[in-house]
Amino acid sequence: MEDDGGDAFHSIHRGAMAFAEGCYAGIRNPNSHEDGLPELPEHEALEQLAAFSVLARRVDNAEVTKPS
């Protein structure tokens, strides 16, 4: 969405950043940094995949702009 200086713009961006940080801190990092973790049940693995899918869609739909 265009930066109109409104609350919605800032809320969407703040939420996307928090969601990305949460996905990496809560899903990716433990699985990447810890050896010997038990394999996830299929439904949990699919839930985690879905979370990253939502994040990927947000990133794909984002448009990089230069600050004015």
C-alpha positions as YAML, in Angstrom:
chain: A
units: angstrom
residues:
- id: 1
  name: MET
  ca: [0.00, 0.00, 0.00]
- id: 2
  name: GLU
  ca: [1.12, 3.55, -0.61]
- id: 3
  name: ASP
  ca: [2.66, 5.41, 2.29]
- id: 4
  name: ASP
  ca: [-0.03, 7.93, 3.05]
- id: 5
  name: GLY
  ca: [1.41, 8.58, 6.48]
- id: 6
  name: GLY
  ca: [-1.62, 6.93, 8.06]
- id: 7
  name: ASP
  ca: [-1.94, 4.46, 10.86]
- id: 8
  name: ALA
  ca: [-2.90, 1.59, 8.51]
- id: 9
  name: PHE
  ca: [0.35, 1.87, 6.53]
- id: 10
  name: HIS
  ca: [2.48, 1.87, 9.67]
- id: 11
  name: SER
  ca: [0.47, -0.94, 11.27]
- id: 12
  name: ILE
  ca: [0.80, -3.19, 8.21]
- id: 13
  name: HIS
  ca: [4.56, -2.66, 8.04]
- id: 14
  name: ARG
  ca: [5.07, -3.08, 11.78]
- id: 15
  name: GLY
  ca: [2.99, -6.28, 11.70]
- id: 16
  name: ALA
  ca: [4.90, -7.71, 8.74]
- id: 17
  name: MET
  ca: [8.24, -7.07, 10.43]
- id: 18
  name: ALA
  ca: [7.05, -8.61, 13.69]
- id: 19
  name: PHE
  ca: [5.60, -11.62, 11.85]
- id: 20
  name: ALA
  ca: [8.87, -12.17, 9.97]
- id: 21
  name: GLU
  ca: [10.91, -11.90, 13.16]
- id: 22
  name: GLY
  ca: [8.57, -14.34, 14.90]
- id: 23
  name: CYS
  ca: [8.76, -16.87, 12.07]
- id: 24
  name: TYR
  ca: [12.54, -16.83, 12.09]
- id: 25
  name: ALA
  ca: [12.95, -16.76, 15.88]
- id: 26
  name: GLY
  ca: [10.24, -19.28, 16.69]
- id: 27
  name: ILE
  ca: [10.32, -21.66, 13.73]
- id: 28
  name: ARG
  ca: [13.46, -21.45, 11.64]
- id: 29
  name: ASN
  ca: [16.15, -20.77, 14.23]
- id: 30
  name: PRO
  ca: [15.38, -23.59, 16.69]
- id: 31
  name: ASN
  ca: [15.23, -26.11, 13.85]
- id: 32
  name: SER
  ca: [18.46, -24.80, 12.32]
- id: 33
  name: HIS
  ca: [20.55, -24.40, 15.45]
- id: 34
  name: GLU
  ca: [19.62, -27.40, 17.57]
- id: 35
  name: ASP
  ca: [20.73, -30.91, 16.77]
- id: 36
  name: GLY
  ca: [18.60, -33.85, 17.72]
- id: 37
  name: LEU
  ca: [15.21, -32.16, 17.82]
- id: 38
  name: PRO
  ca: [12.40, -34.64, 17.27]
- id: 39
  name: GLU
  ca: [10.75, -34.66, 13.87]
- id: 40
  name: LEU
  ca: [7.58, -32.60, 13.86]
- id: 41
  name: PRO
  ca: [4.23, -34.25, 13.38]
- id: 42
  name: GLU
  ca: [2.95, -33.65, 9.85]
- id: 43
  name: HIS
  ca: [0.23, -31.20, 10.90]
- id: 44
  name: GLU
  ca: [2.73, -29.03, 12.80]
- id: 45
  name: ALA
  ca: [5.16, -29.02, 9.90]
- id: 46
  name: LEU
  ca: [2.34, -27.98, 7.55]
- id: 47
  name: GLU
  ca: [1.33, -25.18, 9.93]
- id: 48
  name: GLN
  ca: [4.89, -23.87, 9.99]
- id: 49
  name: LEU
  ca: [5.09, -24.11, 6.21]
- id: 50
  name: ALA
  ca: [1.85, -22.16, 5.95]
- id: 51
  name: ALA
  ca: [3.25, -19.40, 8.19]
- id: 52
  name: PHE
  ca: [6.30, -19.03, 5.96]
- id: 53
  name: SER
  ca: [4.04, -19.12, 2.90]
- id: 54
  name: VAL
  ca: [2.10, -16.13, 4.24]
- id: 55
  name: LEU
  ca: [5.38, -14.32, 4.91]
- id: 56
  name: ALA
  ca: [6.69, -15.14, 1.42]
- id: 57
  name: ARG
  ca: [3.51, -13.79, -0.18]
- id: 58
  name: ARG
  ca: [3.89, -10.53, 1.74]
- id: 59
  name: VAL
  ca: [7.50, -10.22, 0.58]
- id: 60
  name: ASP
  ca: [6.61, -11.07, -3.03]
- id: 61
  name: ASN
  ca: [3.88, -8.44, -3.03]
- id: 62
  name: ALA
  ca: [6.08, -5.77, -1.46]
- id: 63
  name: GLU
  ca: [7.46, -2.91, -3.47]
- id: 64
  name: VAL
  ca: [10.81, -1.43, -2.50]
- id: 65
  name: THR
  ca: [10.82, 2.35, -2.50]
- id: 66
  name: LYS
  ca: [13.48, 4.89, -1.70]
- id: 67
  name: PRO
  ca: [12.77, 7.29, 1.15]
- id: 68
  name: SER
  ca: [11.99, 10.78, -0.03]
...
